[in-house]
């Protein structure tokens, strides 16, 4: 998903309730390190799932996508 301003692209990432906080942090750190993503928002639901929205600046050269 590309933002309206055109300066960032966004990617939603849903984490199931059985993923603990440490594992979620590690997964997001890997995405940041190797994919150029940064955390834009996290929402935690009552059932324990988390929805993170990652963003990165648009560039001319392609970066690797998210790994699921």
Short mmCIF file of the C-alpha atoms (twelve columns), coordinates in Angstrom:
data_MODEL
# 
_entry.id   MODEL 
# 
loop_
_atom_site.group_PDB 
_atom_site.id 
_atom_site.type_symbol 
_atom_site.label_atom_id 
_atom_site.label_alt_id 
_atom_site.label_comp_id 
_atom_site.label_asym_id 
_atom_site.label_seq_id 
_atom_site.Cartn_x 
_atom_site.Cartn_y 
_atom_site.Cartn_z 
_atom_site.pdbx_PDB_model_num 
ATOM 1  C CA . UNK A 1  0.000  0.000   0.000  1 
ATOM 2  C CA . UNK A 2  1.385  3.420   -0.955 1 
ATOM 3  C CA . UNK A 3  0.450  6.521   1.027  1 
ATOM 4  C CA . UNK A 4  -1.426 9.435   -0.534 1 
ATOM 5  C CA . UNK A 5  1.537  11.743  -0.025 1 
ATOM 6  C CA . UNK A 6  3.709  9.349   -2.002 1 
ATOM 7  C CA . UNK A 7  6.635  9.511   0.404  1 
ATOM 8  C CA . UNK A 8  5.972  6.257   2.292  1 
ATOM 9  C CA . UNK A 9  4.686  2.812   1.552  1 
ATOM 10 C CA . UNK A 10 2.810  0.900   4.258  1 
ATOM 11 C CA . UNK A 11 2.465  -2.794  4.992  1 
ATOM 12 C CA . UNK A 12 0.127  -4.350  7.566  1 
ATOM 13 C CA . UNK A 13 1.470  -7.268  9.591  1 
ATOM 14 C CA . UNK A 14 -0.842 -9.345  11.776 1 
ATOM 15 C CA . UNK A 15 0.675  -11.287 14.679 1 
ATOM 16 C CA . UNK A 16 -1.359 -14.134 16.198 1 
ATOM 17 C CA . UNK A 17 -2.102 -14.263 19.946 1 
ATOM 18 C CA . UNK A 18 0.377  -17.101 20.582 1 
ATOM 19 C CA . UNK A 19 3.332  -14.865 19.613 1 
ATOM 20 C CA . UNK A 20 4.871  -13.428 22.776 1 
ATOM 21 C CA . UNK A 21 6.193  -9.881  23.035 1 
ATOM 22 C CA . UNK A 22 9.855  -10.891 22.731 1 
ATOM 23 C CA . UNK A 23 9.203  -12.875 19.547 1 
ATOM 24 C CA . UNK A 24 7.138  -10.042 18.081 1 
ATOM 25 C CA . UNK A 25 9.928  -7.558  18.807 1 
ATOM 26 C CA . UNK A 26 12.479 -9.860  17.189 1 
ATOM 27 C CA . UNK A 27 10.347 -10.278 14.067 1 
ATOM 28 C CA . UNK A 28 9.860  -6.518  13.738 1 
ATOM 29 C CA . UNK A 29 13.587 -5.908  14.297 1 
ATOM 30 C CA . UNK A 30 14.428 -8.286  11.442 1 
ATOM 31 C CA . UNK A 31 12.025 -6.450  9.135  1 
ATOM 32 C CA . UNK A 32 13.588 -3.135  10.132 1 
ATOM 33 C CA . UNK A 33 17.165 -4.339  9.676  1 
ATOM 34 C CA . UNK A 34 16.846 -6.191  6.384  1 
ATOM 35 C CA . UNK A 35 13.758 -4.690  4.755  1 
ATOM 36 C CA . UNK A 36 14.134 -1.027  5.611  1 
ATOM 37 C CA . UNK A 37 10.800 -0.969  7.483  1 
ATOM 38 C CA . UNK A 38 9.993  1.036   10.598 1 
ATOM 39 C CA . UNK A 39 7.089  0.640   12.976 1 
ATOM 40 C CA . UNK A 40 4.298  3.126   12.300 1 
ATOM 41 C CA . UNK A 41 1.553  1.755   14.580 1 
ATOM 42 C CA . UNK A 42 0.621  -1.272  16.687 1 
ATOM 43 C CA . UNK A 43 -2.872 -2.199  17.750 1 
ATOM 44 C CA . UNK A 44 -3.542 -5.024  20.210 1 
ATOM 45 C CA . UNK A 45 -6.954 -6.683  20.202 1 
ATOM 46 C CA . UNK A 46 -8.823 -8.340  23.060 1 
ATOM 47 C CA . UNK A 47 -8.135 -11.808 21.696 1 
ATOM 48 C CA . UNK A 48 -4.385 -11.130 21.943 1 
ATOM 49 C CA . UNK A 49 -3.654 -10.587 18.263 1 
ATOM 50 C CA . UNK A 50 -1.613 -7.577  17.260 1 
ATOM 51 C CA . UNK A 51 -1.776 -5.629  14.047 1 
ATOM 52 C CA . UNK A 52 1.373  -3.718  13.250 1 
ATOM 53 C CA . UNK A 53 1.637  -1.244  10.418 1 
ATOM 54 C CA . UNK A 54 5.129  -0.912  9.024  1 
ATOM 55 C CA . UNK A 55 6.296  1.891   6.781  1 
ATOM 56 C CA . UNK A 56 9.338  2.759   4.722  1 
ATOM 57 C CA . UNK A 57 10.293 5.642   2.501  1 
ATOM 58 C CA . UNK A 58 9.792  5.107   -1.186 1 
ATOM 59 C CA . UNK A 59 13.024 4.811   -3.123 1 
ATOM 60 C CA . UNK A 60 14.034 4.295   -6.702 1 
ATOM 61 C CA . UNK A 61 15.859 1.040   -5.969 1 
ATOM 62 C CA . UNK A 62 13.766 -1.961  -4.888 1 
ATOM 63 C CA . UNK A 63 14.024 -3.290  -1.340 1 
ATOM 64 C CA . UNK A 64 13.055 -6.798  -0.277 1 
ATOM 65 C CA . UNK A 65 9.435  -7.303  0.727  1 
ATOM 66 C CA . UNK A 66 8.002  -8.634  3.954  1 
ATOM 67 C CA . UNK A 67 8.519  -12.267 4.837  1 
ATOM 68 C CA . UNK A 68 5.554  -14.006 6.411  1 
# 
